Amino acid sequence: MKRLLAPLFALGILLSACSPTADNGTGPIKIGFIGPLTGDANTYGSDTYNGAQMKVDEINEAGGINGRLIEFIVEDARCTGTDAASAAQKLINIDKVVAINGGQCSGETLAVAPIAESAKVPIISGGSTSPDVTTAGDFVFRNIPSDALAAGATASYLQENGLTAIALITENTDFAIGFRNSLIENMGEDSVVFNELVEPGTKDFRTLLTRLQDAEFDAFIANGQSVAVEAAMAMQFRELGLDHPIFSNNAVVSASLSEIAGEAVEGLKVVMPPSEGADANKFDTFAAEFTALHGPAASSMTYAANSYDIMGLLAKAIAEVGTDGIAIRDYLYGLDGYDGTVGRFSFDQNGDVVGIALELQEVQDGVFVKVSDIAVE
């Protein structure tokens, strides 16, 4: 079960959160949420919050967990490590939550991990795909596949289709850098003919992209943290008359992508978790209820479903083993399988999800459409 922890870059924070939270066994059970409710990544922040709140409402309307209602305490981390760390400190040390749904962005989760580890508070992310999350801590779980798998599948697709020379622009965030590093590891450094890093939130890539007009490459990888950034990359790439295939990471999947970038993103491809669950009826029922309450998902219904499942799993764990963080952690590691909206899943010795596959999606007529399933070993 025990994993190597990520470098303890926040030692001061760790020292200030060194005691486990205590639940007195009465009153509401406090569970936290950390995600990007504002900022460029707010599309999947809003989806994951709404999905989680749906499950909380269902549980409370049914009488709660062993007769105790859930008090759901929500914090906006804006997809930044600094805000996420502050949110975790509040949730753990002031609110005394027993578990956290989040972070949603990889940078959020990596910042929260050492704080949760020190306080022995389990966290489960439905959106953090950076490979670094695998070794982030013994109390860190996620029910979405790592980008080590998604980037590997992307690399395989590129190579199988003769797209062996790639141009890559990466936003300087934990998530995007993790995807870039895994992609290069799988393709080989010689395959990368253009590899530029830009600061978070950059929206003007024209100076960089003009260098591609005379370059020889087969595909462009728009590797940002948010739809707004990746849409800008794609639009400016096409504005320069470049007609190469465009690929991206799972942060690009949003209904707003084509609204922003139009024809520039037609044909864009991405490897990501399934657009529907293994049990189509269960997933479709959830999607219909979500849409009735909140309208269509702002990003992908997958993120909302992941978050909904996290709350259901945490409630099940607490009902069976109580609110002690170590007991919840051990329950999650020992889980035989949870029948969630996205399918039946469990966790490996690193807290990474087992049982959730990937698929190739493509923008067709402004909408992301499943092209094929991708097996995950």
Secondary structure, DSSP 4 states (H G I P E B T S, - for coil): ---PPPP-TTHHHHHHT-S-----SSSPEEEEEEE-SSSTTHHHHHHHHHHHHHHHHHHHHTT-BTTB-EEEEEEE-TT-HHHHHHHHHIIIIIS--SEEE--SSHHHHHHHHHHHHHHT--EEESS---GGGGGS-TTEEESS--HHHHHHHHHHHHHHTT--SEEEEEESSHHHHHHHHHHHHHH-GGGEEEEEEE-TT----HHHHHTTTT---SEEEEE-SSHHHHHHHHHHHHHTT--S-EEE-GGG--THHHHHHGGGGTT-EEEES-SS-SSHHHHHHHHHHHHHHH-S-SS-HHHHHHHHHHHHHHHHHHHHH-S-HHHHHHHHHT---EEETTEEEEE-TTS-EES--EEEEEEETTEEEEEEEE---
